[in-house]
Amino acid sequence: MARYADSAQRRELDDIIIVDPVTMLEDVGPDSRPSASRSGAPVLSAATLLATPGGDPDAVALAMQLLGEAAPLAVTADGMSFTVPGWELGSQSADSMDADGLAVWVSVDILLLENGRYVVREHRASEGTDGMIASDSNGSIIESGADVRAFCTEYTPDPLRAASRVAALDNAMRRWPPLRTPSGRARKTPLVIPFLID
């Protein structure tokens, strides 16, 4: 009996994957074996993307020059909420009525994080027939300014969300030069500005 219990316990432990708490990647220790169910390159979680360097490191130096010190930003991604340092580059919100005459609100913010990645943060709220408000927030973590432009201009079946994304992109492009370049990257050398921007 004890032999069967020990075998069952070992089988249960085979399905446990130990991860590094900083990178959220599988910990490759001396006794660890690769999981049979995993193949190919690991998919990075939102926690990993928000906590590790990536994206455009030159953008951070430019942001500090143009926008000052980073501030704490709230981001929801993959169903989890995070507070990460960064800058808000642009935002826009829109409201409308749906087919039943109920109010719908959408807001979109474009953020640059202190690790060089971008986030397009979206919040949608809608009024229900019972008078209650349903809301949903999500952040898409993006590697470059060119990818931000592509994300904000790609087709989405929700016209209110599409309009808010494009308007937020337009707002961000006015104050953030990398979004205006084809590569979406910041220059390696800092901008020389002969006057103070406020």
Disulfide bonds with the S-S distance in Angstrom:
none
